[in-house]
Amino acid sequence: NADDGSCVTLIVEGCTDSDYAEFNPSANTDDGSCATLASSCTEVEMDGYTYSVVEIGDQCWFAENLRTTVYADDSSIPEVTNNGIWSTLGTSARCDYDNNAANVATYGRLYNWYAVNNGSGLCPSGWHVPTDGEWTDLEVYITSQGFTGTEGTALKSTTGWSGNGNGTEDFGFSALPGGYRDSSNGSFGYAGTFGVWWSSSPIGGNAWNRYLEYDSPGIDRSSTPS
């Protein structure tokens, strides 16, 4: 019934470095479990949906495709289902692959260049469609991490690609083959084998993009009619 001073500090083991994702604020003894540097990128909400994000090098990227029906200012992005109208548009538009809403959960939505380039902002506030240079920076970083010639494989999801085309998803980018919609005739194609992502950088009457294919380990660059 009398304390003799023999009480010692309770040892709580864990990661004691707050710079790491495994950090345990209750720990007072480091057990070597600190392994992953905490990301400075935080998930973001838009149009009622919360997007997962990933830090790659010194960049923050969405870890899934955009699916918004509105711009950053909450104005609506028109949905266009008719092939002929899509192919002649000179204004912003969106669609679901094959005009099937069931594809949104997997692939997100497809947008034409006018939506990408709209001043209202296709991405959430504080985010933007990457420039051609930012795509290049991503590729350079992945290459520097030992993936020379297999940068695309490192970005691809480990599931969802046809023909043994799945990737290794080394960076959490989770690239999926969402296909595309042809700007010349409005037709859909290549879901399961091909994925293409806009940049915000125009080139002549076109715009730069990046694409991945099921049978190619790299990242390809091309220009698409705007």
Contacts in CASP RR format, 6 or more apart in sequence:
PFRMAT RR
TARGET T0000
AUTHOR 0000-0000-0000
METHOD contacts of the structure
MODEL  1
NADDGSCVTLIVEGCTDSDYAEFNPSANTDDGSCATLASSCTEVEMDGYT
YSVVEIGDQCWFAENLRTTVYADDSSIPEVTNNGIWSTLGTSARCDYDNN
AANVATYGRLYNWYAVNNGSGLCPSGWHVPTDGEWTDLEVYITSQGFTGT
EGTALKSTTGWSGNGNGTEDFGFSALPGGYRDSSNGSFGYAGTFGVWWSS
SPIGGNAWNRYLEYDSPGIDRSSTPS
9 28 0 8 1.000
11 28 0 8 1.000
11 29 0 8 1.000
12 24 0 8 1.000
12 26 0 8 1.000
12 27 0 8 1.000
12 28 0 8 1.000
12 29 0 8 1.000
13 27 0 8 1.000
13 29 0 8 1.000
13 30 0 8 1.000
13 31 0 8 1.000
14 22 0 8 1.000
14 24 0 8 1.000
14 27 0 8 1.000
14 29 0 8 1.000
14 30 0 8 1.000
14 31 0 8 1.000
14 32 0 8 1.000
14 33 0 8 1.000
15 22 0 8 1.000
15 23 0 8 1.000
15 24 0 8 1.000
15 27 0 8 1.000
15 30 0 8 1.000
15 31 0 8 1.000
15 32 0 8 1.000
15 33 0 8 1.000
15 34 0 8 1.000
15 35 0 8 1.000
16 23 0 8 1.000
16 24 0 8 1.000
16 27 0 8 1.000
16 28 0 8 1.000
16 29 0 8 1.000
16 30 0 8 1.000
16 34 0 8 1.000
17 23 0 8 1.000
17 30 0 8 1.000
17 34 0 8 1.000
18 25 0 8 1.000
18 38 0 8 1.000
19 37 0 8 1.000
19 38 0 8 1.000
20 34 0 8 1.000
20 35 0 8 1.000
20 36 0 8 1.000
20 37 0 8 1.000
20 38 0 8 1.000
21 35 0 8 1.000
21 36 0 8 1.000
21 37 0 8 1.000
21 38 0 8 1.000
21 39 0 8 1.000
22 33 0 8 1.000
22 34 0 8 1.000
22 35 0 8 1.000
22 36 0 8 1.000
23 34 0 8 1.000
23 38 0 8 1.000
39 53 0 8 1.000
39 54 0 8 1.000
39 55 0 8 1.000
39 60 0 8 1.000
40 55 0 8 1.000
40 60 0 8 1.000
41 53 0 8 1.000
41 54 0 8 1.000
41 55 0 8 1.000
41 60 0 8 1.000
41 61 0 8 1.000
42 53 0 8 1.000
43 50 0 8 1.000
43 51 0 8 1.000
43 52 0 8 1.000
43 53 0 8 1.000
44 50 0 8 1.000
44 51 0 8 1.000
44 53 0 8 1.000
44 124 0 8 1.000
44 127 0 8 1.000
45 51 0 8 1.000
45 124 0 8 1.000
46 68 0 8 1.000
46 70 0 8 1.000
46 72 0 8 1.000
46 123 0 8 1.000
46 124 0 8 1.000
47 67 0 8 1.000
47 68 0 8 1.000
47 69 0 8 1.000
47 70 0 8 1.000
49 67 0 8 1.000
49 68 0 8 1.000
51 62 0 8 1.000
51 63 0 8 1.000
51 64 0 8 1.000
51 66 0 8 1.000
51 124 0 8 1.000
52 62 0 8 1.000
52 63 0 8 1.000
52 64 0 8 1.000
53 60 0 8 1.000
53 61 0 8 1.000
53 62 0 8 1.000
53 63 0 8 1.000
54 60 0 8 1.000
54 61 0 8 1.000
54 62 0 8 1.000
54 63 0 8 1.000
54 171 0 8 1.000
54 172 0 8 1.000
54 173 0 8 1.000
54 174 0 8 1.000
55 61 0 8 1.000
56 138 0 8 1.000
56 141 0 8 1.000
56 142 0 8 1.000
56 171 0 8 1.000
56 172 0 8 1.000
56 173 0 8 1.000
57 141 0 8 1.000
59 134 0 8 1.000
59 137 0 8 1.000
59 138 0 8 1.000
59 141 0 8 1.000
61 130 0 8 1.000
61 138 0 8 1.000
61 173 0 8 1.000
62 127 0 8 1.000
63 172 0 8 1.000
63 173 0 8 1.000
63 174 0 8 1.000
64 108 0 8 1.000
64 174 0 8 1.000
65 107 0 8 1.000
65 108 0 8 1.000
65 109 0 8 1.000
65 176 0 8 1.000
65 178 0 8 1.000
66 108 0 8 1.000
66 109 0 8 1.000
66 111 0 8 1.000
66 122 0 8 1.000
66 123 0 8 1.000
67 104 0 8 1.000
67 108 0 8 1.000
67 109 0 8 1.000
68 77 0 8 1.000
68 109 0 8 1.000
68 122 0 8 1.000
69 76 0 8 1.000
69 77 0 8 1.000
69 79 0 8 1.000
69 94 0 8 1.000
69 109 0 8 1.000
70 76 0 8 1.000
70 77 0 8 1.000
71 77 0 8 1.000
71 118 0 8 1.000
71 119 0 8 1.000
71 120 0 8 1.000
71 121 0 8 1.000
71 122 0 8 1.000
72 120 0 8 1.000
72 121 0 8 1.000
72 122 0 8 1.000
72 123 0 8 1.000
72 124 0 8 1.000
72 125 0 8 1.000
73 120 0 8 1.000
73 121 0 8 1.000
75 120 0 8 1.000
77 92 0 8 1.000
77 93 0 8 1.000
77 94 0 8 1.000
77 111 0 8 1.000
77 115 0 8 1.000
77 118 0 8 1.000
77 122 0 8 1.000
78 91 0 8 1.000
78 92 0 8 1.000
78 93 0 8 1.000
78 94 0 8 1.000
79 93 0 8 1.000
79 94 0 8 1.000
79 95 0 8 1.000
80 86 0 8 1.000
80 89 0 8 1.000
80 93 0 8 1.000
80 94 0 8 1.000
80 95 0 8 1.000
81 95 0 8 1.000
81 99 0 8 1.000
83 185 0 8 1.000
83 186 0 8 1.000
83 187 0 8 1.000
84 185 0 8 1.000
84 186 0 8 1.000
86 93 0 8 1.000
86 95 0 8 1.000
86 112 0 8 1.000
86 181 0 8 1.000
86 183 0 8 1.000
86 186 0 8 1.000
87 182 0 8 1.000
87 183 0 8 1.000
87 184 0 8 1.000
87 185 0 8 1.000
87 186 0 8 1.000
89 112 0 8 1.000
89 114 0 8 1.000
90 114 0 8 1.000
91 114 0 8 1.000
92 111 0 8 1.000
92 112 0 8 1.000
92 114 0 8 1.000
92 115 0 8 1.000
92 118 0 8 1.000
93 111 0 8 1.000
93 112 0 8 1.000
93 114 0 8 1.000
93 115 0 8 1.000
94 109 0 8 1.000
94 110 0 8 1.000
94 111 0 8 1.000
94 112 0 8 1.000
94 115 0 8 1.000
95 109 0 8 1.000
95 110 0 8 1.000
95 181 0 8 1.000
96 103 0 8 1.000
96 104 0 8 1.000
96 108 0 8 1.000
96 109 0 8 1.000
96 110 0 8 1.000
97 103 0 8 1.000
97 107 0 8 1.000
97 110 0 8 1.000
97 178 0 8 1.000
97 179 0 8 1.000
97 181 0 8 1.000
97 188 0 8 1.000
97 191 0 8 1.000
98 188 0 8 1.000
98 191 0 8 1.000
99 188 0 8 1.000
103 178 0 8 1.000
103 191 0 8 1.000
106 176 0 8 1.000
106 178 0 8 1.000
107 176 0 8 1.000
107 178 0 8 1.000
107 179 0 8 1.000
107 191 0 8 1.000
108 178 0 8 1.000
110 179 0 8 1.000
110 180 0 8 1.000
110 181 0 8 1.000
111 122 0 8 1.000
111 198 0 8 1.000
112 181 0 8 1.000
112 183 0 8 1.000
113 183 0 8 1.000
113 198 0 8 1.000
113 207 0 8 1.000
113 224 0 8 1.000
113 225 0 8 1.000
113 226 0 8 1.000
114 226 0 8 1.000
115 122 0 8 1.000
116 122 0 8 1.000
116 129 0 8 1.000
116 198 0 8 1.000
116 200 0 8 1.000
116 207 0 8 1.000
117 200 0 8 1.000
117 202 0 8 1.000
117 207 0 8 1.000
117 226 0 8 1.000
121 128 0 8 1.000
122 129 0 8 1.000
123 129 0 8 1.000
128 200 0 8 1.000
129 198 0 8 1.000
129 199 0 8 1.000
129 200 0 8 1.000
130 138 0 8 1.000
130 199 0 8 1.000
130 200 0 8 1.000
131 199 0 8 1.000
131 200 0 8 1.000
131 201 0 8 1.000
132 199 0 8 1.000
132 200 0 8 1.000
132 201 0 8 1.000
132 203 0 8 1.000
132 208 0 8 1.000
132 221 0 8 1.000
133 199 0 8 1.000
133 201 0 8 1.000
134 199 0 8 1.000
135 197 0 8 1.000
135 199 0 8 1.000
135 208 0 8 1.000
135 210 0 8 1.000
135 221 0 8 1.000
139 151 0 8 1.000
139 219 0 8 1.000
142 151 0 8 1.000
142 152 0 8 1.000
142 154 0 8 1.000
142 155 0 8 1.000
142 171 0 8 1.000
143 149 0 8 1.000
143 151 0 8 1.000
145 154 0 8 1.000
145 170 0 8 1.000
147 153 0 8 1.000
147 154 0 8 1.000
147 170 0 8 1.000
149 217 0 8 1.000
149 218 0 8 1.000
150 217 0 8 1.000
150 218 0 8 1.000
151 217 0 8 1.000
151 218 0 8 1.000
151 219 0 8 1.000
152 167 0 8 1.000
152 175 0 8 1.000
152 212 0 8 1.000
152 216 0 8 1.000
152 217 0 8 1.000
152 218 0 8 1.000
152 219 0 8 1.000
153 167 0 8 1.000
153 168 0 8 1.000
153 217 0 8 1.000
153 218 0 8 1.000
154 167 0 8 1.000
154 168 0 8 1.000
154 169 0 8 1.000
154 170 0 8 1.000
154 171 0 8 1.000
155 167 0 8 1.000
155 169 0 8 1.000
155 170 0 8 1.000
155 171 0 8 1.000
155 173 0 8 1.000
155 175 0 8 1.000
155 212 0 8 1.000
155 219 0 8 1.000
156 165 0 8 1.000
156 166 0 8 1.000
156 167 0 8 1.000
156 168 0 8 1.000
156 169 0 8 1.000
156 175 0 8 1.000
156 176 0 8 1.000
156 212 0 8 1.000
157 166 0 8 1.000
157 167 0 8 1.000
157 169 0 8 1.000
157 174 0 8 1.000
157 175 0 8 1.000
157 176 0 8 1.000
158 166 0 8 1.000
158 167 0 8 1.000
158 168 0 8 1.000
158 169 0 8 1.000
159 166 0 8 1.000
160 166 0 8 1.000
160 176 0 8 1.000
160 177 0 8 1.000
160 192 0 8 1.000
161 167 0 8 1.000
161 176 0 8 1.000
161 177 0 8 1.000
161 192 0 8 1.000
161 193 0 8 1.000
161 214 0 8 1.000
162 177 0 8 1.000
162 192 0 8 1.000
162 193 0 8 1.000
162 214 0 8 1.000
163 193 0 8 1.000
163 214 0 8 1.000
163 215 0 8 1.000
164 214 0 8 1.000
165 214 0 8 1.000
165 215 0 8 1.000
175 195 0 8 1.000
175 212 0 8 1.000
176 192 0 8 1.000
176 195 0 8 1.000
177 190 0 8 1.000
177 191 0 8 1.000
177 192 0 8 1.000
177 193 0 8 1.000
177 194 0 8 1.000
177 195 0 8 1.000
177 212 0 8 1.000
177 214 0 8 1.000
178 190 0 8 1.000
178 191 0 8 1.000
178 192 0 8 1.000
178 194 0 8 1.000
178 195 0 8 1.000
179 188 0 8 1.000
179 189 0 8 1.000
179 190 0 8 1.000
179 191 0 8 1.000
179 192 0 8 1.000
179 193 0 8 1.000
179 194 0 8 1.000
179 195 0 8 1.000
179 196 0 8 1.000
180 188 0 8 1.000
180 189 0 8 1.000
180 190 0 8 1.000
180 194 0 8 1.000
180 195 0 8 1.000
180 196 0 8 1.000
181 187 0 8 1.000
181 188 0 8 1.000
181 189 0 8 1.000
182 188 0 8 1.000
182 189 0 8 1.000
183 224 0 8 1.000
183 225 0 8 1.000
184 225 0 8 1.000
192 214 0 8 1.000
193 213 0 8 1.000
193 214 0 8 1.000
193 215 0 8 1.000
194 211 0 8 1.000
194 212 0 8 1.000
194 213 0 8 1.000
194 214 0 8 1.000
195 211 0 8 1.000
195 212 0 8 1.000
195 213 0 8 1.000
196 209 0 8 1.000
196 210 0 8 1.000
196 211 0 8 1.000
196 212 0 8 1.000
196 224 0 8 1.000
197 209 0 8 1.000
197 210 0 8 1.000
197 211 0 8 1.000
198 207 0 8 1.000
198 209 0 8 1.000
198 224 0 8 1.000
199 207 0 8 1.000
199 208 0 8 1.000
199 209 0 8 1.000
199 210 0 8 1.000
200 207 0 8 1.000
201 207 0 8 1.000
201 208 0 8 1.000
202 208 0 8 1.000
202 226 0 8 1.000
203 223 0 8 1.000
204 223 0 8 1.000
205 225 0 8 1.000
205 226 0 8 1.000
206 223 0 8 1.000
206 224 0 8 1.000
206 225 0 8 1.000
206 226 0 8 1.000
207 223 0 8 1.000
207 224 0 8 1.000
207 226 0 8 1.000
208 221 0 8 1.000
208 222 0 8 1.000
208 223 0 8 1.000
209 221 0 8 1.000
209 222 0 8 1.000
209 223 0 8 1.000
209 224 0 8 1.000
210 219 0 8 1.000
210 220 0 8 1.000
210 221 0 8 1.000
211 219 0 8 1.000
211 220 0 8 1.000
211 221 0 8 1.000
211 222 0 8 1.000
212 218 0 8 1.000
212 219 0 8 1.000
212 220 0 8 1.000
213 220 0 8 1.000
END
